[in-house]
């Protein structure tokens, strides 16, 4: 399973993007799921299943969680 650690300008970890079946999922520093990107439809969804935007927007969402 592939993971990408997202860091702020000072190098502090802010979140992790992990591959999951059918796409990728963003987790915050505490390990809570924030959003999911689904490759088959090319949309990003929040945890309630609401479409957040087209394409993979996970990396831009981690800063919004502070």
PQR file of N, CA, C, O and H, with PARSE charges and radii, in Angstrom:
ATOM      1  N   UNK A   1       0.850  -1.173   0.000 -0.4000 1.5000
ATOM      2  CA  UNK A   1       0.000   0.000   0.000 -0.0000 2.0000
ATOM      3  C   UNK A   1       0.899   1.240   0.000  0.5500 1.7000
ATOM      4  O   UNK A   1       1.831   1.345   0.797 -0.5500 1.4000
ATOM      5  N   UNK A   2       0.611   2.150  -0.882 -0.4000 1.5000
ATOM      6  CA  UNK A   2       1.387   3.374  -1.021 -0.0000 2.0000
ATOM      7  C   UNK A   2       0.820   4.461  -0.099  0.5500 1.7000
ATOM      8  O   UNK A   2      -0.395   4.623   0.011 -0.5500 1.4000
ATOM      9  H   UNK A   2      -0.146   2.064  -1.530  0.4000 1.0000
ATOM     10  N   UNK A   3       1.729   5.208   0.568 -0.4000 1.5000
ATOM     11  CA  UNK A   3       1.333   6.321   1.423 -0.0000 2.0000
ATOM     12  C   UNK A   3       2.183   7.537   1.104  0.5500 1.7000
ATOM     13  O   UNK A   3       3.360   7.415   0.765 -0.5500 1.4000
ATOM     14  H   UNK A   3       2.716   5.077   0.478  0.4000 1.0000
ATOM     15  N   UNK A   4       1.576   8.715   1.218 -0.4000 1.5000
ATOM     16  CA  UNK A   4       2.280   9.981   1.034 -0.0000 2.0000
ATOM     17  C   UNK A   4       2.030  10.815   2.283  0.5500 1.7000
ATOM     18  O   UNK A   4       0.880  11.069   2.642 -0.5500 1.4000
ATOM     19  H   UNK A   4       0.620   8.814   1.494  0.4000 1.0000
ATOM     20  N   UNK A   5       3.105  11.244   2.949 -0.4000 1.5000
ATOM     21  CA  UNK A   5       2.983  12.092   4.139 -0.0000 2.0000
ATOM     22  C   UNK A   5       2.996  13.547   3.694  0.5500 1.7000
ATOM     23  O   UNK A   5       3.920  13.980   3.005 -0.5500 1.4000
ATOM     24  H   UNK A   5       4.039  11.038   2.658  0.4000 1.0000
ATOM     25  N   UNK A   6       1.978  14.301   4.086 -0.4000 1.5000
ATOM     26  CA  UNK A   6       1.874  15.721   3.757 -0.0000 2.0000
ATOM     27  C   UNK A   6       2.434  16.535   4.915  0.5500 1.7000
ATOM     28  O   UNK A   6       2.060  16.322   6.068 -0.5500 1.4000
ATOM     29  H   UNK A   6       1.228  13.950   4.646  0.4000 1.0000
ATOM     30  N   UNK A   7       3.336  17.473   4.607 -0.4000 1.5000
ATOM     31  CA  UNK A   7       3.986  18.273   5.649 -0.0000 2.0000
ATOM     32  C   UNK A   7       3.763  19.757   5.405  0.5500 1.7000
ATOM     33  O   UNK A   7       3.545  20.191   4.274 -0.5500 1.4000
ATOM     34  H   UNK A   7       3.640  17.646   3.670  0.4000 1.0000
ATOM     35  N   UNK A   8       3.822  20.535   6.495 -0.4000 1.5000
ATOM     36  CA  UNK A   8       3.724  21.990   6.362 -0.0000 2.0000
ATOM     37  C   UNK A   8       5.098  22.562   6.013  0.5500 1.7000
ATOM     38  O   UNK A   8       6.055  21.809   5.832 -0.5500 1.4000
ATOM     39  H   UNK A   8       4.000  20.183   7.414  0.4000 1.0000
ATOM     40  N   UNK A   9       5.199  23.876   5.919 -0.4000 1.5000
ATOM     41  CA  UNK A   9       6.438  24.529   5.529 -0.0000 2.0000
ATOM     42  C   UNK A   9       7.600  24.258   6.469  0.5500 1.7000
ATOM     43  O   UNK A   9       8.757  24.321   6.054 -0.5500 1.4000
ATOM     44  H   UNK A   9       4.422  24.487   6.067  0.4000 1.0000
ATOM     45  N   UNK A  10       7.308  23.955   7.742 -0.4000 1.5000
ATOM     46  CA  UNK A  10       8.341  23.667   8.727 -0.0000 2.0000
ATOM     47  C   UNK A  10       8.716  22.191   8.764  0.5500 1.7000
ATOM     48  O   UNK A  10       9.580  21.789   9.542 -0.5500 1.4000
ATOM     49  H   UNK A  10       6.368  23.903   8.079  0.4000 1.0000
ATOM     50  N   UNK A  11       8.071  21.383   7.928 -0.4000 1.5000
ATOM     51  CA  UNK A  11       8.366  19.954   7.883 -0.0000 2.0000
ATOM     52  C   UNK A  11       7.574  19.107   8.859  0.5500 1.7000
ATOM     53  O   UNK A  11       7.859  17.921   9.020 -0.5500 1.4000
ATOM     54  H   UNK A  11       7.368  21.709   7.295  0.4000 1.0000
ATOM     55  N   UNK A  12       6.581  19.699   9.514 -0.4000 1.5000
ATOM     56  CA  UNK A  12       5.743  18.951  10.457 -0.0000 2.0000
ATOM     57  C   UNK A  12       4.659  18.180   9.706  0.5500 1.7000
ATOM     58  O   UNK A  12       3.995  18.742   8.835 -0.5500 1.4000
ATOM     59  H   UNK A  12       6.350  20.663   9.383  0.4000 1.0000
ATOM     60  N   UNK A  13       4.475  16.905  10.031 -0.4000 1.5000
ATOM     61  CA  UNK A  13       3.427  16.119   9.359 -0.0000 2.0000
ATOM     62  C   UNK A  13       2.042  16.710   9.614  0.5500 1.7000
ATOM     63  O   UNK A  13       1.698  17.043  10.749 -0.5500 1.4000
ATOM     64  H   UNK A  13       5.015  16.448  10.738  0.4000 1.0000
ATOM     65  N   UNK A  14       1.253  16.837   8.550 -0.4000 1.5000
ATOM     66  CA  UNK A  14      -0.101  17.383   8.656 -0.0000 2.0000
ATOM     67  C   UNK A  14      -1.171  16.357   8.303  0.5500 1.7000
ATOM     68  O   UNK A  14      -2.323  16.488   8.719 -0.5500 1.4000
ATOM     69  H   UNK A  14       1.533  16.567   7.629  0.4000 1.0000
ATOM     70  N   UNK A  15      -0.795  15.343   7.541 -0.4000 1.5000
ATOM     71  CA  UNK A  15      -1.749  14.326   7.130 -0.0000 2.0000
ATOM     72  C   UNK A  15      -1.077  13.272   6.280  0.5500 1.7000
ATOM     73  O   UNK A  15       0.103  13.381   5.946 -0.5500 1.4000
ATOM     74  H   UNK A  15       0.140  15.237   7.203  0.4000 1.0000
ATOM     75  N   UNK A  16      -1.845  12.244   5.930 -0.4000 1.5000
ATOM     76  CA  UNK A  16      -1.341  11.136   5.125 -0.0000 2.0000
ATOM     77  C   UNK A  16      -2.384  10.781   4.073  0.5500 1.7000
ATOM     78  O   UNK A  16      -3.575  10.683   4.369 -0.5500 1.4000
ATOM     79  H   UNK A  16      -2.803  12.155   6.201  0.4000 1.0000
ATOM     80  N   UNK A  17      -1.920  10.590   2.841 -0.4000 1.5000
ATOM     81  CA  UNK A  17      -2.786  10.075   1.777 -0.0000 2.0000
ATOM     82  C   UNK A  17      -2.388   8.626   1.551  0.5500 1.7000
ATOM     83  O   UNK A  17      -1.222   8.332   1.289 -0.5500 1.4000
ATOM     84  H   UNK A  17      -0.953  10.670   2.600  0.4000 1.0000
ATOM     85  N   UNK A  18      -3.356   7.721   1.651 -0.4000 1.5000
ATOM     86  CA  UNK A  18      -3.103   6.290   1.463 -0.0000 2.0000
ATOM     87  C   UNK A  18      -3.954   5.749   0.322  0.5500 1.7000
ATOM     88  O   UNK A  18      -5.100   6.154   0.124 -0.5500 1.4000
ATOM     89  H   UNK A  18      -4.303   7.960   1.864  0.4000 1.0000
ATOM     90  N   UNK A  19      -3.361   4.826  -0.416 -0.4000 1.5000
ATOM     91  CA  UNK A  19      -4.125   4.138  -1.461 -0.0000 2.0000
ATOM     92  C   UNK A  19      -5.129   3.207  -0.816  0.5500 1.7000
ATOM     93  O   UNK A  19      -4.813   2.496   0.138 -0.5500 1.4000
ATOM     94  H   UNK A  19      -2.431   4.498  -0.255  0.4000 1.0000
ATOM     95  N   UNK A  20      -6.336   3.219  -1.343 -0.4000 1.5000
ATOM     96  CA  UNK A  20      -7.390   2.286  -0.939 -0.0000 2.0000
ATOM     97  C   UNK A  20      -7.998   1.718  -2.215  0.5500 1.7000
ATOM     98  O   UNK A  20      -7.712   2.197  -3.313 -0.5500 1.4000
ATOM     99  H   UNK A  20      -6.592   3.797  -2.118  0.4000 1.0000
ATOM    100  N   UNK A  21      -8.819   0.718  -2.071 -0.4000 1.5000
ATOM    101  CA  UNK A  21      -9.454   0.120  -3.246 -0.0000 2.0000
ATOM    102  C   UNK A  21     -10.223   1.181  -4.022  0.5500 1.7000
ATOM    103  O   UNK A  21     -11.136   1.807  -3.484 -0.5500 1.4000
ATOM    104  H   UNK A  21      -9.051   0.329  -1.180  0.4000 1.0000
ATOM    105  N   UNK A  22      -9.859   1.382  -5.276 -0.4000 1.5000
ATOM    106  CA  UNK A  22     -10.568   2.307  -6.139 -0.0000 2.0000
ATOM    107  C   UNK A  22     -10.142   3.756  -6.039  0.5500 1.7000
ATOM    108  O   UNK A  22     -10.731   4.609  -6.702 -0.5500 1.4000
ATOM    109  H   UNK A  22      -9.118   0.873  -5.713  0.4000 1.0000
ATOM    110  N   UNK A  23      -9.131   4.065  -5.227 -0.4000 1.5000
ATOM    111  CA  UNK A  23      -8.716   5.463  -5.124 -0.0000 2.0000
ATOM    112  C   UNK A  23      -7.738   5.718  -4.003  0.5500 1.7000
ATOM    113  O   UNK A  23      -6.852   4.910  -3.728 -0.5500 1.4000
ATOM    114  H   UNK A  23      -8.652   3.372  -4.689  0.4000 1.0000
ATOM    115  N   UNK A  24      -7.918   6.875  -3.353 -0.4000 1.5000
ATOM    116  CA  UNK A  24      -7.029   7.299  -2.270 -0.0000 2.0000
ATOM    117  C   UNK A  24      -7.861   7.923  -1.166  0.5500 1.7000
ATOM    118  O   UNK A  24      -8.949   8.445  -1.410 -0.5500 1.4000
ATOM    119  H   UNK A  24      -8.638   7.532  -3.578  0.4000 1.0000
ATOM    120  N   UNK A  25      -7.326   7.863   0.081 -0.4000 1.5000
ATOM    121  CA  UNK A  25      -8.030   8.444   1.221 -0.0000 2.0000
ATOM    122  C   UNK A  25      -7.068   9.333   2.002  0.5500 1.7000
ATOM    123  O   UNK A  25      -5.900   8.988   2.183 -0.5500 1.4000
ATOM    124  H   UNK A  25      -6.443   7.438   0.279  0.4000 1.0000
ATOM    125  N   UNK A  26      -7.570  10.485   2.465 -0.4000 1.5000
ATOM    126  CA  UNK A  26      -6.796  11.432   3.257 -0.0000 2.0000
ATOM    127  C   UNK A  26      -7.125  11.253   4.730  0.5500 1.7000
ATOM    128  O   UNK A  26      -8.292  11.195   5.117 -0.5500 1.4000
ATOM    129  H   UNK A  26      -8.518  10.765   2.318  0.4000 1.0000
ATOM    130  N   UNK A  27      -6.067  11.165   5.558 -0.4000 1.5000
ATOM    131  CA  UNK A  27      -6.199  11.057   7.007 -0.0000 2.0000
ATOM    132  C   UNK A  27      -5.487  12.236   7.654  0.5500 1.7000
ATOM    133  O   UNK A  27      -4.448  12.677   7.165 -0.5500 1.4000
ATOM    134  H   UNK A  27      -5.119  11.212   5.244  0.4000 1.0000
ATOM    135  N   UNK A  28      -6.043  12.751   8.756 -0.4000 1.5000
ATOM    136  CA  UNK A  28      -5.386  13.851   9.459 -0.0000 2.0000
ATOM    137  C   UNK A  28      -4.294  13.301  10.383  0.5500 1.7000
ATOM    138  O   UNK A  28      -4.023  12.100  10.381 -0.5500 1.4000
ATOM    139  H   UNK A  28      -6.887  12.392   9.153  0.4000 1.0000
ATOM    140  N   UNK A  29      -3.669  14.181  11.171 -0.4000 1.5000
ATOM    141  CA  UNK A  29      -2.566  13.775  12.054 -0.0000 2.0000
ATOM    142  C   UNK A  29      -2.985  12.747  13.082  0.5500 1.7000
ATOM    143  O   UNK A  29      -2.160  11.940  13.509 -0.5500 1.4000
ATOM    144  H   UNK A  29      -3.889  15.156  11.173  0.4000 1.0000
ATOM    145  N   UNK A  30      -4.233  12.751  13.490 -0.4000 1.5000
ATOM    146  CA  UNK A  30      -4.704  11.802  14.503 -0.0000 2.0000
ATOM    147  C   UNK A  30      -5.148  10.472  13.888  0.5500 1.7000
ATOM    148  O   UNK A  30      -5.482   9.535  14.613 -0.5500 1.4000
ATOM    149  H   UNK A  30      -4.903  13.407  13.143  0.4000 1.0000
ATOM    150  N   UNK A  31      -5.151  10.388  12.560 -0.4000 1.5000
ATOM    151  CA  UNK A  31      -5.542   9.146  11.886 -0.0000 2.0000
ATOM    152  C   UNK A  31      -6.995   9.093  11.460  0.5500 1.7000
ATOM    153  O   UNK A  31      -7.448   8.079  10.929 -0.5500 1.4000
ATOM    154  H   UNK A  31      -4.880  11.149  11.971  0.4000 1.0000
ATOM    155  N   UNK A  32      -7.737  10.176  11.685 -0.4000 1.5000
ATOM    156  CA  UNK A  32      -9.151  10.224  11.288 -0.0000 2.0000
ATOM    157  C   UNK A  32      -9.260  10.489   9.785  0.5500 1.7000
ATOM    158  O   UNK A  32      -8.532  11.318   9.238 -0.5500 1.4000
ATOM    159  H   UNK A  32      -7.369  11.000  12.116  0.4000 1.0000
ATOM    160  N   UNK A  33     -10.161   9.787   9.134 -0.4000 1.5000
ATOM    161  CA  UNK A  33     -10.394   9.972   7.704 -0.0000 2.0000
ATOM    162  C   UNK A  33     -11.057  11.317   7.450  0.5500 1.7000
ATOM    163  O   UNK A  33     -11.987  11.706   8.157 -0.5500 1.4000
ATOM    164  H   UNK A  33     -10.752   9.113   9.577  0.4000 1.0000
ATOM    165  N   UNK A  34     -10.562  12.034   6.419 -0.4000 1.5000
ATOM    166  CA  UNK A  34     -11.112  13.345   6.076 -0.0000 2.0000
ATOM    167  C   UNK A  34     -11.913  13.286   4.780  0.5500 1.7000
ATOM    168  O   UNK A  34     -13.026  13.807   4.707 -0.5500 1.4000
ATOM    169  H   UNK A  34      -9.807  11.718   5.845  0.4000 1.0000
ATOM    170  N   UNK A  35     -11.338  12.644   3.746 -0.4000 1.5000
ATOM    171  CA  UNK A  35     -11.986  12.619   2.434 -0.0000 2.0000
ATOM    172  C   UNK A  35     -11.421  11.475   1.603  0.5500 1.7000
ATOM    173  O   UNK A  35     -10.390  10.893   1.937 -0.5500 1.4000
ATOM    174  H   UNK A  35     -10.433  12.221   3.805  0.4000 1.0000
ATOM    175  N   UNK A  36     -12.125  11.164   0.507 -0.4000 1.5000
ATOM    176  CA  UNK A  36     -11.731  10.072  -0.389 -0.0000 2.0000
ATOM    177  C   UNK A  36     -11.791  10.534  -1.833  0.5500 1.7000
ATOM    178  O   UNK A  36     -12.734  11.212  -2.241 -0.5500 1.4000
ATOM    179  H   UNK A  36     -12.963  11.638   0.236  0.4000 1.0000
ATOM    180  N   UNK A  37     -10.779  10.164  -2.601 -0.4000 1.5000
ATOM    181  CA  UNK A  37     -10.764  10.406  -4.039 -0.0000 2.0000
ATOM    182  C   UNK A  37     -11.058   9.081  -4.728  0.5500 1.7000
ATOM    183  O   UNK A  37     -10.401   8.078  -4.450 -0.5500 1.4000
ATOM    184  H   UNK A  37     -10.012   9.613  -2.270  0.4000 1.0000
ATOM    185  N   UNK A  38     -12.044   9.069  -5.627 -0.4000 1.5000
ATOM    186  CA  UNK A  38     -12.415   7.855  -6.370 -0.0000 2.0000
ATOM    187  C   UNK A  38     -11.989   8.017  -7.820  0.5500 1.7000
ATOM    188  O   UNK A  38     -12.496   8.875  -8.542 -0.5500 1.4000
ATOM    189  H   UNK A  38     -12.578   9.884  -5.853  0.4000 1.0000
ATOM    190  N   UNK A  39     -11.048   7.176  -8.230 -0.4000 1.5000
ATOM    191  CA  UNK A  39     -10.497   7.262  -9.589 -0.0000 2.0000
ATOM    192  C   UNK A  39     -11.531   6.990 -10.676  0.5500 1.7000
ATOM    193  O   UNK A  39     -11.513   7.635 -11.724 -0.5500 1.4000
ATOM    194  H   UNK A  39     -10.636   6.479  -7.643  0.4000 1.0000
ATOM    195  N   UNK A  40     -12.425   6.045 -10.436 -0.4000 1.5000
ATOM    196  CA  UNK A  40     -13.355   5.632 -11.487 -0.0000 2.0000
ATOM    197  C   UNK A  40     -14.296   6.744 -11.939  0.5500 1.7000
ATOM    198  O   UNK A  40     -14.749   6.747 -13.083 -0.5500 1.4000
ATOM    199  H   UNK A  40     -12.440   5.520  -9.584  0.4000 1.0000
ATOM    200  N   UNK A  41     -14.589   7.683 -11.052 -0.4000 1.5000
ATOM    201  CA  UNK A  41     -15.456   8.802 -11.413 -0.0000 2.0000
ATOM    202  C   UNK A  41     -14.710  10.135 -11.416  0.5500 1.7000
ATOM    203  O   UNK A  41     -15.270  11.152 -11.826 -0.5500 1.4000
ATOM    204  H   UNK A  41     -14.221   7.681 -10.123  0.4000 1.0000
ATOM    205  N   UNK A  42     -13.456  10.143 -10.965 -0.4000 1.5000
ATOM    206  CA  UNK A  42     -12.582  11.319 -10.920 -0.0000 2.0000
ATOM    207  C   UNK A  42     -13.180  12.455 -10.088  0.5500 1.7000
ATOM    208  O   UNK A  42     -13.175  13.615 -10.499 -0.5500 1.4000
ATOM    209  H   UNK A  42     -13.001   9.317 -10.632  0.4000 1.0000
ATOM    210  N   UNK A  43     -13.702  12.090  -8.892 -0.4000 1.5000
ATOM    211  CA  UNK A  43     -14.254  13.072  -7.958 -0.0000 2.0000
ATOM    212  C   UNK A  43     -13.693  12.825  -6.564  0.5500 1.7000
ATOM    213  O   UNK A  43     -13.288  11.711  -6.230 -0.5500 1.4000
ATOM    214  H   UNK A  43     -13.705  11.147  -8.557  0.4000 1.0000
ATOM    215  N   UNK A  44     -13.674  13.891  -5.749 -0.4000 1.5000
ATOM    216  CA  UNK A  44     -13.285  13.805  -4.345 -0.0000 2.0000
ATOM    217  C   UNK A  44     -14.546  13.968  -3.496  0.5500 1.7000
ATOM    218  O   UNK A  44     -15.372  14.840  -3.761 -0.5500 1.4000
ATOM    219  H   UNK A  44     -14.003  14.795  -6.020  0.4000 1.0000
ATOM    220  N   UNK A  45     -14.687  13.122  -2.472 -0.4000 1.5000
ATOM    221  CA  UNK A  45     -15.866  13.107  -1.606 -0.0000 2.0000
ATOM    222  C   UNK A  45     -15.455  13.297  -0.157  0.5500 1.7000
ATOM    223  O   UNK A  45     -14.395  12.824   0.255 -0.5500 1.4000
ATOM    224  H   UNK A  45     -14.015  12.413  -2.256  0.4000 1.0000
ATOM    225  N   UNK A  46     -16.289  13.989   0.626 -0.4000 1.5000
ATOM    226  CA  UNK A  46     -16.024  14.095   2.056 -0.0000 2.0000
ATOM    227  C   UNK A  46     -16.521  12.832   2.753  0.5500 1.7000
ATOM    228  O   UNK A  46     -17.004  11.910   2.095 -0.5500 1.4000
ATOM    229  H   UNK A  46     -17.149  14.373   0.291  0.4000 1.0000
ATOM    230  N   UNK A  47     -16.408  12.782   4.078 -0.4000 1.5000
ATOM    231  CA  UNK A  47     -16.798  11.580   4.818 -0.0000 2.0000
ATOM    232  C   UNK A  47     -18.293  11.310   4.810  0.5500 1.7000
ATOM    233  O   UNK A  47     -18.719  10.202   5.137 -0.5500 1.4000
ATOM    234  H   UNK A  47     -16.016  13.530   4.613  0.4000 1.0000
ATOM    235  N   UNK A  48     -19.095  12.296   4.445 -0.4000 1.5000
ATOM    236  CA  UNK A  48     -20.546  12.098   4.362 -0.0000 2.0000
ATOM    237  C   UNK A  48     -20.979  11.624   2.983  0.5500 1.7000
ATOM    238  O   UNK A  48     -22.166  11.403   2.745 -0.5500 1.4000
ATOM    239  H   UNK A  48     -18.750  13.196   4.179  0.4000 1.0000
ATOM    240  N   UNK A  49     -20.013  11.466   2.068 -0.4000 1.5000
ATOM    241  CA  UNK A  49     -20.334  11.026   0.721 -0.0000 2.0000
ATOM    242  C   UNK A  49     -20.719  12.159  -0.211  0.5500 1.7000
ATOM    243  O   UNK A  49     -21.156  11.916  -1.335 -0.5500 1.4000
ATOM    244  H   UNK A  49     -19.049  11.646   2.262  0.4000 1.0000
ATOM    245  N   UNK A  50     -20.562  13.388   0.240 -0.4000 1.5000
ATOM    246  CA  UNK A  50     -20.882  14.549  -0.582 -0.0000 2.0000
ATOM    247  C   UNK A  50     -19.722  14.854  -1.515  0.5500 1.7000
ATOM    248  O   UNK A  50     -18.572  14.916  -1.081 -0.5500 1.4000
ATOM    249  H   UNK A  50     -20.207  13.586   1.154  0.4000 1.0000
ATOM    250  N   UNK A  51     -20.017  15.042  -2.784 -0.4000 1.5000
ATOM    251  CA  UNK A  51     -18.980  15.339  -3.768 -0.0000 2.0000
ATOM    252  C   UNK A  51     -18.382  16.708  -3.464  0.5500 1.7000
ATOM    253  O   UNK A  51     -19.096  17.707  -3.372 -0.5500 1.4000
ATOM    254  H   UNK A  51     -20.952  14.992  -3.137  0.4000 1.0000
ATOM    255  N   UNK A  52     -17.064  16.735  -3.310 -0.4000 1.5000
ATOM    256  CA  UNK A  52     -16.353  17.942  -2.925 -0.0000 2.0000
ATOM    257  C   UNK A  52     -15.831  18.696  -4.129  0.5500 1.7000
ATOM    258  O   UNK A  52     -15.769  19.925  -4.108 -0.5500 1.4000
ATOM    259  H   UNK A  52     -16.485  15.924  -3.385  0.4000 1.0000
ATOM    260  N   UNK A  53     -15.452  17.981  -5.183 -0.4000 1.5000
ATOM    261  CA  UNK A  53     -14.931  18.619  -6.385 -0.0000 2.0000
ATOM    262  C   UNK A  53     -14.437  17.588  -7.364  0.5500 1.7000
ATOM    263  O   UNK A  53     -14.289  16.413  -7.027 -0.5500 1.4000
ATOM    264  H   UNK A  53     -15.502  16.982  -5.200  0.4000 1.0000
ATOM    265  N   UNK A  54     -14.180  18.030  -8.582 -0.4000 1.5000
ATOM    266  CA  UNK A  54     -13.684  17.104  -9.596 -0.0000 2.0000
ATOM    267  C   UNK A  54     -12.177  16.952  -9.458  0.5500 1.7000
ATOM    268  O   UNK A  54     -11.489  17.872  -9.015 -0.5500 1.4000
ATOM    269  H   UNK A  54     -14.300  18.984  -8.855  0.4000 1.0000
ATOM    270  N   UNK A  55     -11.678  15.799  -9.835 -0.4000 1.5000
ATOM    271  CA  UNK A  55     -10.252  15.509  -9.724 -0.0000 2.0000
ATOM    272  C   UNK A  55      -9.856  15.172  -8.292  0.5500 1.7000
ATOM    273  O   UNK A  55     -10.697  15.093  -7.397 -0.5500 1.4000
ATOM    274  H   UNK A  55     -12.238  15.052 -10.194  0.4000 1.0000
ATOM    275  N   UNK A  56      -8.559  14.977  -8.100 -0.4000 1.5000
ATOM    276  CA  UNK A  56      -8.027  14.627  -6.794 -0.0000 2.0000
ATOM    277  C   UNK A  56      -7.680  15.904  -6.035  0.5500 1.7000
ATOM    278  O   UNK A  56      -6.712  16.584  -6.376 -0.5500 1.4000
ATOM    279  H   UNK A  56      -7.875  15.042  -8.827  0.4000 1.0000
ATOM    280  N   UNK A  57      -8.461  16.233  -5.012 -0.4000 1.5000
ATOM    281  CA  UNK A  57      -8.262  17.455  -4.222 -0.0000 2.0000
ATOM    282  C   UNK A  57      -7.776  17.164  -2.810  0.5500 1.7000
ATOM    283  O   UNK A  57      -7.825  18.047  -1.953 -0.5500 1.4000
ATOM    284  H   UNK A  57      -9.247  15.680  -4.735  0.4000 1.0000
ATOM    285  N   UNK A  58      -7.315  15.962  -2.552 -0.4000 1.5000
ATOM    286  CA  UNK A  58      -6.957  15.566  -1.190 -0.0000 2.0000
ATOM    287  C   UNK A  58      -5.850  16.412  -0.583  0.5500 1.7000
ATOM    288  O   UNK A  58      -5.969  16.845   0.563 -0.5500 1.4000
ATOM    289  H   UNK A  58      -7.275  15.246  -3.248  0.4000 1.0000
ATOM    290  N   UNK A  59      -4.779  16.656  -1.323 -0.4000 1.5000
ATOM    291  CA  UNK A  59      -3.637  17.394  -0.766 -0.0000 2.0000
ATOM    292  C   UNK A  59      -4.033  18.792  -0.313  0.5500 1.7000
ATOM    293  O   UNK A  59      -3.467  19.296   0.657 -0.5500 1.4000
ATOM    294  H   UNK A  59      -4.682  16.304  -2.254  0.4000 1.0000
ATOM    295  N   UNK A  60      -4.968  19.423  -0.968 -0.4000 1.5000
ATOM    296  CA  UNK A  60      -5.403  20.767  -0.599 -0.0000 2.0000
ATOM    297  C   UNK A  60      -6.328  20.803   0.600  0.5500 1.7000
ATOM    298  O   UNK A  60      -6.545  21.870   1.174 -0.5500 1.4000
ATOM    299  H   UNK A  60      -5.428  19.014  -1.756  0.4000 1.0000
ATOM    300  N   UNK A  61      -6.876  19.674   0.989 -0.4000 1.5000
ATOM    301  CA  UNK A  61      -7.833  19.641   2.096 -0.0000 2.0000
ATOM    302  C   UNK A  61      -7.186  19.559   3.470  0.5500 1.7000
ATOM    303  O   UNK A  61      -7.802  19.962   4.456 -0.5500 1.4000
ATOM    304  H   UNK A  61      -6.700  18.807   0.522  0.4000 1.0000
ATOM    305  N   UNK A  62      -5.982  19.058   3.562 -0.4000 1.5000
ATOM    306  CA  UNK A  62      -5.373  18.819   4.871 -0.0000 2.0000
ATOM    307  C   UNK A  62      -5.200  20.109   5.655  0.5500 1.7000
ATOM    308  O   UNK A  62      -5.340  20.078   6.878 -0.5500 1.4000
ATOM    309  H   UNK A  62      -5.481  18.731   2.761  0.4000 1.0000
ATOM    310  N   UNK A  63      -4.906  21.226   5.035 -0.4000 1.5000
ATOM    311  CA  UNK A  63      -4.734  22.486   5.751 -0.0000 2.0000
ATOM    312  C   UNK A  63      -6.043  22.999   6.318  0.5500 1.7000
ATOM    313  O   UNK A  63      -6.036  23.726   7.311 -0.5500 1.4000
ATOM    314  H   UNK A  63      -4.792  21.251   4.042  0.4000 1.0000
ATOM    315  N   UNK A  64      -7.158  22.643   5.717 -0.4000 1.5000
ATOM    316  CA  UNK A  64      -8.464  23.102   6.178 -0.0000 2.0000
ATOM    317  C   UNK A  64      -8.892  22.455   7.496  0.5500 1.7000
ATOM    318  O   UNK A  64      -9.862  22.898   8.111 -0.5500 1.4000
ATOM    319  H   UNK A  64      -7.164  22.052   4.910  0.4000 1.0000
ATOM    320  N   UNK A  65      -8.190  21.422   7.933 -0.4000 1.5000
ATOM    321  CA  UNK A  65      -8.620  20.670   9.101 -0.0000 2.0000
ATOM    322  C   UNK A  65      -8.058  21.184  10.415  0.5500 1.7000
ATOM    323  O   UNK A  65      -8.418  20.664  11.471 -0.5500 1.4000
ATOM    324  H   UNK A  65      -7.402  21.062   7.433  0.4000 1.0000
ATOM    325  N   UNK A  66      -7.180  22.197  10.389 -0.4000 1.5000
ATOM    326  CA  UNK A  66      -6.592  22.727  11.634 -0.0000 2.0000
ATOM    327  C   UNK A  66      -7.537  23.625  12.388  0.5500 1.7000
ATOM    328  O   UNK A  66      -7.185  24.142  13.448 -0.5500 1.4000
ATOM    329  H   UNK A  66      -6.887  22.619   9.531  0.4000 1.0000
TER
END
